[in-house]
């Protein structure tokens, strides 16, 4: 993952929009087939990226119950927001 790249978590999108928990995740699931991992989003695996996930949890960027995390790039973020605005 490009460390300098701005990313958004699904929780951050939910909070920014005042949506209920899970709204951004449902939008992501609808769009996932059109997304490219590494371009539109990054998938953080609990087994491989535990330290990074814990840092995100401690920073309040992901939900406390998140196991595997998804971080959206600007392209992915814009697509999810556009879908939610649909």
C-alpha positions as CSV (number, residue, x, y, z in Angstrom):
1,X,0.0,0.0,0.0
2,X,1.3,3.4,-0.9
3,X,1.9,4.9,2.6
4,X,1.6,8.5,1.4
5,X,-1.7,7.9,-0.5
6,X,-4.9,9.2,1.2
7,X,-7.3,6.4,1.9
8,X,-10.8,6.2,3.4
9,X,-12.2,3.4,5.6
10,X,-15.7,2.3,5.3
11,X,-16.4,3.6,8.8
12,X,-15.1,7.1,7.8
13,X,-17.4,7.2,4.8
14,X,-20.4,6.1,7.0
15,X,-19.6,8.8,9.5
16,X,-18.9,11.5,6.9
17,X,-22.3,10.9,5.3
18,X,-24.2,10.4,8.5
19,X,-25.1,6.9,7.3
20,X,-25.9,3.9,9.3
21,X,-23.1,1.4,10.0
22,X,-22.5,-0.8,7.0
23,X,-23.9,1.5,4.3
24,X,-20.5,2.1,2.7
25,X,-19.7,-1.7,3.0
26,X,-22.9,-2.6,1.1
27,X,-22.0,-0.1,-1.6
28,X,-18.5,-1.5,-1.8
29,X,-19.9,-5.0,-2.2
30,X,-22.1,-3.9,-5.1
31,X,-19.1,-2.2,-6.8
32,X,-16.4,-4.7,-5.9
33,X,-16.5,-6.6,-9.3
34,X,-15.7,-3.3,-11.1
35,X,-12.9,-2.4,-8.7
36,X,-9.2,-3.3,-9.0
37,X,-7.4,-4.1,-5.8
38,X,-4.4,-1.8,-5.4
39,X,-6.0,0.9,-7.6
40,X,-9.4,1.3,-6.1
41,X,-8.9,-0.3,-2.7
42,X,-6.6,-2.1,-0.4
43,X,-7.6,-5.3,1.5
44,X,-5.9,-5.8,4.8
45,X,-6.0,-9.4,6.0
46,X,-6.3,-10.1,9.8
47,X,-3.6,-12.8,9.4
48,X,-1.1,-10.8,7.3
49,X,-1.8,-7.2,8.3
50,X,-2.7,-7.5,12.0
51,X,-0.4,-4.6,13.1
52,X,-1.8,-2.2,10.5
53,X,-5.4,-3.1,11.3
54,X,-4.7,-2.6,15.0
55,X,-3.3,0.9,14.3
56,X,-6.4,1.7,12.3
57,X,-8.6,0.5,15.1
58,X,-6.6,2.5,17.7
59,X,-6.9,5.6,15.5
60,X,-10.7,5.1,15.4
61,X,-10.6,4.7,11.6
62,X,-12.3,1.3,11.5
63,X,-15.1,-0.2,13.6
64,X,-14.1,-2.0,16.7
65,X,-15.5,-5.3,15.4
66,X,-13.6,-5.1,12.0
67,X,-11.6,-8.3,11.3
68,X,-10.3,-7.7,7.8
69,X,-10.1,-4.1,6.7
70,X,-10.8,-2.3,3.4
71,X,-9.2,1.0,2.6
72,X,-10.5,2.9,-0.4
73,X,-8.3,5.0,-2.6
74,X,-9.6,8.3,-4.0
75,X,-11.0,6.5,-7.1
76,X,-12.7,3.9,-4.9
77,X,-14.0,6.5,-2.5
78,X,-15.5,8.6,-5.3
79,X,-17.2,5.5,-6.8
80,X,-18.7,4.5,-3.4
81,X,-19.9,8.0,-2.7
82,X,-21.4,8.3,-6.2
83,X,-23.2,5.0,-5.7
84,X,-24.6,6.1,-2.3
85,X,-25.7,9.4,-3.8
86,X,-27.3,7.4,-6.7
